[in-house]
Amino acid sequence: MRENLPYILPTPQPQAEETFAVYQTTHQFYYEVQKRSEFERYCQWYYETAEQNRQELERMRGEVNIFSWFRRSSKM
């Protein structure tokens, strides 16, 4: 039975192992590039949204506060 083992499980070739290692490294590199790009887009979106919220808050602070009128009249 042992004499048939090399036919059942052939020994891996060094060239195939090297090719797989190169493929795996390339795959990991592009995966990392993709994740960093997604994170950069998220950060950009977050900063833009935060800036819009700050501007809206400043506009709201400049508007007349109608609710303060109701609070004053209810205390009388």
N, C-alpha and C positions, 0 to 999 in steps of 0.2 A: 504494500500500500504506500509506503514512504517513497518508493521510486516513482510513483505517479503524482506525487505532490507538486513538483515543479510545473506540471501540465495544468493542474487545477488552479494553483495560485502562482502565477509567474512573478518573478522578482521584478520590482519596479526599476525602470531604467533611470539612470542619473539625469538624462536630458529631460525626461518627463517631469521629474521632481523639480528641476530648475525652472522649467516652463511654468509649472503650477505656482512656484514661489513668486515668480515675476508677475503672473496674473493676479495672485492674491495681494501682492504689494500695490499693484496698480489699482486694483479694485478698492482697497482701503484708502488710497490717496484720493481718488475721485469721490469716495463717500465723505471723506473729511472736508474736501472742497465744497461739496454740496451742502453739508451741514453748516459750515461757516457762512456760506452765502445766504442760506435761509435765516441764520441768526442775524446777519448784517441787515437783511431786509426787515426783519422784525424790529430791530433797534431803530432803524430809520423811521418806520411807521410809528413806533412808540414816541419818538422825539417830536415828530410832526403832530401827532395827536395831542401830546402834552402842550405844545405851543398853541394849538388851536383852543384848547381848554383854558389856557391862561388868558388869551385874548378875549374869549367869551366872558370870563370872570371879570375882567376889567370893564367890559361893556356893561355887564349887569350891575357892577358897583356904581357906574355912572348914571344908571336909570333911577327914576323915582321909585321909592319903596312904598307901594300901595298898602301892603300889609301893616306897616307901622301906623297908618291912619286908623285901621280897624282896631288895633291893639290899644291905642290911646282912647278911642271912643268907648271901648268896652270897660275901661277902668273908671270912667266917670260915673 
